[in-house]
Amino acid sequence: MIKNIDIDKDYSIEEAIDKVINQISKNDSTRIQNCITLPLRDLLKPRNGNKTTPRQQNSFIIYRKDKFPRQPNYSQYSVPNFSKIAADMWNNETNDVKEVFKLVSLYSKKVHSIAFPHYKYCPKKKIQENINVQKNDLLDTLEITPNFMDSYDKNILNKFNTF
């Protein structure tokens, strides 16, 4: 498996990938190469795009990444649509293929832990938006009733007027 690596040193993603690939056993390397179409380096590399640290890739994400370019006219698919197609493909795969992608996922997680040693997944809580109620909408929903105090005051005045 992978030897311990100094986590106090800052490694780039490319350096982390090199360290992990150099420590993959010949047997694992052969199993992986027989199953994937993209270079292993591309599968181990976390996605980039926004400025936050990417999450670790699981076996299905790596599988989808590997299968996406192999589909004819893959550029016509949106990511959610292709994810559904990939999920069906994943469910029909043999256990051997799934094991290989789980193995790649373990190596990918090692790359992630080397490149981002202090990463901790902290999901953001969804903030429930306040519902803005327009004044007119509120008035439409209220039932118009006579003010209790007005009617009470009139009754008292009537009593005084009778004296």
Buried (B, 14 or more C-beta within 10 A) or exposed (E): EBEEBEEEEEBEBEBBBBBBBEBBEEEBEEBBEEBBEBEBEBBBBBEEEEEEBBBBBBBBBBBBBBBBEEBEEEEEBEEEEBBEBBEEBBEEBEEEBBBBBBBBBBBBBBBBBBBBBEEEEEEEEEEEEEEEEEEEEEEEEEEEEEEEEEEEEEEEEEEEEEE
